[in-house]
Amino acid sequence: MNKLYKALVYDLQVSLSVLDTTALVNDAIKIHNLDEASAKLLGGLLTACAYMAGCLKSEKGAVSITVKSCDGSATASVSGDKDGHIRGFVYGAENGLKGGFMTVIKEDGLFRPFNGTCELKSEDVSENLMQYFHQSEQVETAVSFGVKIKDGKCIAAGGVVMQLLPGTSEENMDKAENAMQNFIDAAEVIERLGADGIMEKYFSEETEKSGVYLSFPEYKCNCSRKKIEGVILPLGRNELLKIVEEEGRVSVHCHYCNTNYKFTAEDVDKLFK
């Protein structure tokens, strides 16, 4: 089961998040039939999205993260909402990303969505996310995510995020930095302890004072046949019937859940009755 623990530690001056997203990554592997390199990239981004979605405050809050290689040969995109529904897709990443950019769009009840972009520092999602927070949100954030794939299956995914709150003392900065050294190989620690074990072994004393918030992110697409009907409806009856005549049907593919929606001439007629 996917888990996201959130708490304030070190005199309530550091925001802590601990994630186990193993099941989330396995769902993505199954839905998209991913190779190992693609599974690691998408798995890291799904973990990042689960973390950022868990920070949303608005009930209608949503976040998306997209990475693209410089030459456009590879792209991956993930999105999530306040309810912890996470989904994503990846193309052309069999050999990893060789440079490119990361774009984050967050909508959290503000006047307009926040949009931030940074150049990819490496192929490691953790490093790129830290750079994003430093450059785009000006918040010092330590991230250690990992995804371990074996025989086509994810056996461990997740990690730890620590974010310094305004006014954090140097002593507590040092505590956070020292604690993060335990998670250099995040996938190994998740495989050995899980999110529950990490919280118990490393943060139980701290969370006794502050309490813990636990949520359960899941791989879930927000598309449906009814929503797709709403997408194609503005094309109009004549245009849709023309597509059916030329191609045999109207087809709409959802990249996030790899689902094909098909509409016949009869289906189009029903939409306009």
N, C-alpha and C positions, 0 to 999 in steps of 0.2 A: 504493500500500500504506500502511495506517495504521501510524504509528510513535509510540512513546513512549520518549524518552530520559530517564534519571534519573541524576543525579550530585550529588556534593557539591563545591561551589566556594568560593573565597575562604577559604582556610585551613580548609576542611571545615566552615565555620560556616553555610553557606547551602545549603539543599536546592534543586536546580534540576530542573525538568521541562520538556521541550520536546515538543510534540505536533503531529503532522500527522494530522488526522482527516477529510481530504477524502473518501476512499472510504467512510468510516463514514456521513457525512452523505448521500452519494449513494445508499447502500443504503437509508437511511431515506426519502429522497424517493421512491425507486422503490416501496418496500413500501407507503407510506402515501399516495402521490400528493399530495405537499405543495405548497401555495402558497408564495410566497417568504417571507412573514412567518412562517408556521409552520415553514418549513425553517430559518430563521435562529434562531428560538427553540429548536426541538428540537435543531438542530445545536450550539448553544452548550452546551446541557445534556448532550448526548452527549459532547462534549469534556470537560466538567467531570467527568462520570461516569467516563470513561476515565482521567482523572488520578487521581481518588479511588480507583478500583478498583486502579490501579497502586501505591497506597500500602498496600494491605491486606497483612497478614502471615500470617494464618491461611489454610490451604489451603481451608477452607470459608468464607472471608470473603466478604461481600457488602455492597453499598452501593446505596441508592436515593435519588433526589432528585425531589421533587415540588413544582411551583409551581402555585398557584391564584389566580385573580383574586378581588378582594373580593366581587364579585357572583356568583361561581361560574360565569360565562359561559365562562371559558377555563381549561383545565388542561393540564399537560404532566407526564409522569413518565418517568424513565429509571432503569434499574437495571443493575448490573454485578457481576461476581464476580472472584475472584483470578486466574482464567484469562484475563481480559481479554475476556470475552464481554459485549458491551454491547448494550442494546436500549431502545426507548422508544416513546412515542406522544404525540400532542398533539391537542386538540380545541378548537375555538372561538377560536383565536388568530390569525385572519385579520387582525385589527386590532391585534394585540399585547396585552400585559397592562397593564391600567390599575390598578396597585396590587395588593396581595395578599400572599401569604406563601410562603416557601420552607421546606420540611421535608426534613431529611437524616436517614436512618436507616442506621447502620453496624453491621455485625455482624462482629467481627474476633477471635473466640475469647475474648471477655470473658464475664463471668457473664450479662450481659444486653445487648441491642443498645443502642448510643448513639443518642439521639434529640435532634436540635437543630432549632429553628425560628427564623426571623428574618423581619421584614417586608421586602418587596421594596423596595429603594432606588430602582431604576429598571428599565427594560426591558432593560438590559445585564446579561447573565449574569455577566460578569467582576466588576462592581461588587457584585452580590448575593452572589457567592461570597466575595469579600473580606470583606463585612460578616458573613457566616455564620462564617467562621473567626475573625474578631475577637470576635464576641459569644458564639458557642457553644463554641468550642474555645480561645479566648484565645491564638491563635497569629497573629503578624503575618505576613500573606501578601499578596504582590503577584500579581495575576492579570491577564493580557491575552489574551483569546480573541477570535477573529473568525471570521465565516462570510461568504463572498462567493458570491452566487448570480447566475447570468447565464443567461437563456433557459431557466429551469427546471432548471438543473444547478449543482451546487456546484463551483466552480473552485478554491476554497481554503478550508480550515477548519483550525483548530488554534490554537496559541498557546504562551505561556510562563508558567510559575508559579515564583516564588521564595518560599521560606518560611524565615524566620529561625529558627535553632536556638538553644536556651538558651545564653546567654553570648556571643552574637555581638557583636564589637567595633563601635564607632561607625564605624571606618574601613571595615569590611566591610559595614556597613549602607549606607554611602554608595556603595560599589561596586555593591551590588545595586540600589539606587535609580537610579543612573546607567545601569546596564545595561538596566533596564526601559524607559528612555526610547526605546530602539531598537525597541520593539515596541508603540508606541501604536496603530498600525494593524496589528494582528497578521495579519489575513487577507492584506494586501498583502505582508508579509514572507514569509509561508508560500507565497504564489503565486510570489514571486520566488526564494526560496532553498530552500524546503522545510525540514523538520526537520534533514536532514543538513547543509544549508548554514548554518543557524543555529548548529548545534553547531561547525562548522568555523570560521566567521567570527568568532563572538563568544566561544566558550568552549573552543577547542582547547587553549590553553595551560593553562587550569585543569584540564581533564579528563585531561591527560597525567599529572598528579600523582595524581588521585583515581580514575581509571577511569570507565567508563560502563556503565550497565545499559540494554539495549535490549529492548523487548517490542513485540508487534504486536497491539494490540486489534482486534477485529472485531465486526461487527454479527451477533449470533447469539442467537436466543431459546432458552431452555432448556425450552420446552414440547415435548410429543410426544403422540401418540395414547395411548400407554400411561400417561403421566402424567394425561391428562385422564380416562382410565378410572378411575384412582385417585381423582379428584375427585368423579366422579358416583356411584361405587360405594356410598358411605354412604347415598345417598338410598333405596336398596333397590329390588328388582326391581319391586314393585307400583307404587311411585310413578313410576319411570322408564317403565313400560309405560303408565301413565295419561297421562304427558306425550306419549308417542308417539301415543296414541289421540286426544288433543285437538289436537296440533300437527303430527302426521305424522311427527315425529322428535324426538330430543333434540339440541339444537344448543348448542354451547359455542364462544364466540368468544375468541380470544387477541388482546388489543389490541396487544401488543408486536410480533407478526409478521403481524398481520392475517389470521390463518388461522381458518377455520371447521371445527370438528370435528362430524360428524353421525353419529348412532347410530339405526339402525332397530330395530324390535322383535326382529328376528333377532340384531342385535348385542347387544341387552340380554340376550337369553337366553344368548348365548355367555358374557357376563360372569359369569353366575351358575352356570355348569356347572362 
